[in-house]
């Protein structure tokens, strides 16, 4: 198993170090090689996605990513900013399916801002299309009109084949869960998502055991707060998925608990926490590494079909939480506040 390890920026190197530590503790013969991305790539190679990093990612079986971004790069030209490296690697590797589970561990029920009875037992899988939609659609840019005003343009677009393939991913996942798919769109005002809904209905015919429902994105945002346990698998486009998955993360107590997987058609994937680089807390040993560690578990499950060791990591995280270990973002009175490194050690000890 060859893994490209891309620590990135901010807290990325700290949390990646903990995930690597956990993978090494499994002792299952994983080969890992590091390379820069994001701001680190710009600093080393003048490019947020250096060619050597992209080549390593293409040659590897999977990619484990920390996080990218730092405010100090905000003044750079857009194509040189750290986030462009992340968007490019997703596009280059054709990682079209983003899986973001939102699972509430019983030990963290009090960490959620919602009442425990609303979120207890929460287990949602958000399936987000990752390579299309308004983030990539052309034309785009900022231009000057004839009257001197500036105009910003972004284009929301999806082809039928893009919608169909993410639909199959969602329905296949639902078949292994509770056989419910909620497709989120804005078909009442956006033709792009009117097509999305039509294609999802067509895909559903291949999965007669799965119940398909539809929900407008504004209502979905409300329902995630009102009654989140009504959802099992949620499938949606790039921009809606970006927003809803971050919202769902807070149901679990902290975005620091949310792993993610981005897969191609052969289940080669890039695995990363759902949170950002948090440069304000970088190098302070206070970041929560659990989302990154759980992303490594997803890597074993989805790319390497190693359910046994994926389960070992997830149980070790649960055990660490049961023993009361908490980083600052999930700390409550009566638990043991620890740093990033100590939390990684607690998971290794539980293994």
Secondary structure as GFF3:
##gff-version 3
##sequence-region A 1 351
A	DSSP	beta_strand	2	8	.	.	.	ID=ss1
A	DSSP	alpha_helix	12	26	.	.	.	ID=ss2
A	DSSP	beta_strand	31	34	.	.	.	ID=ss3
A	DSSP	alpha_helix	39	45	.	.	.	ID=ss4
A	DSSP	alpha_helix	51	59	.	.	.	ID=ss5
A	DSSP	beta_strand	62	67	.	.	.	ID=ss6
A	DSSP	three_ten_helix	71	73	.	.	.	ID=ss7
A	DSSP	three_ten_helix	78	80	.	.	.	ID=ss8
A	DSSP	alpha_helix	82	92	.	.	.	ID=ss9
A	DSSP	beta_strand	97	103	.	.	.	ID=ss10
A	DSSP	three_ten_helix	106	111	.	.	.	ID=ss11
A	DSSP	alpha_helix	116	119	.	.	.	ID=ss12
A	DSSP	beta_strand	123	129	.	.	.	ID=ss13
A	DSSP	three_ten_helix	133	135	.	.	.	ID=ss14
A	DSSP	beta_strand	141	144	.	.	.	ID=ss15
A	DSSP	beta_strand	150	153	.	.	.	ID=ss16
A	DSSP	alpha_helix	160	175	.	.	.	ID=ss17
A	DSSP	beta_strand	180	185	.	.	.	ID=ss18
A	DSSP	alpha_helix	191	204	.	.	.	ID=ss19
A	DSSP	beta_strand	211	216	.	.	.	ID=ss20
A	DSSP	alpha_helix	217	226	.	.	.	ID=ss21
A	DSSP	three_ten_helix	228	230	.	.	.	ID=ss22
A	DSSP	beta_strand	233	236	.	.	.	ID=ss23
A	DSSP	alpha_helix	238	251	.	.	.	ID=ss24
A	DSSP	three_ten_helix	255	257	.	.	.	ID=ss25
A	DSSP	beta_strand	259	263	.	.	.	ID=ss26
A	DSSP	beta_strand	269	273	.	.	.	ID=ss27
A	DSSP	three_ten_helix	279	281	.	.	.	ID=ss28
A	DSSP	alpha_helix	290	302	.	.	.	ID=ss29
A	DSSP	alpha_helix	307	322	.	.	.	ID=ss30
A	DSSP	beta_strand	325	326	.	.	.	ID=ss31
A	DSSP	three_ten_helix	328	330	.	.	.	ID=ss32
A	DSSP	beta_strand	336	337	.	.	.	ID=ss33
A	DSSP	alpha_helix	340	350	.	.	.	ID=ss34
###
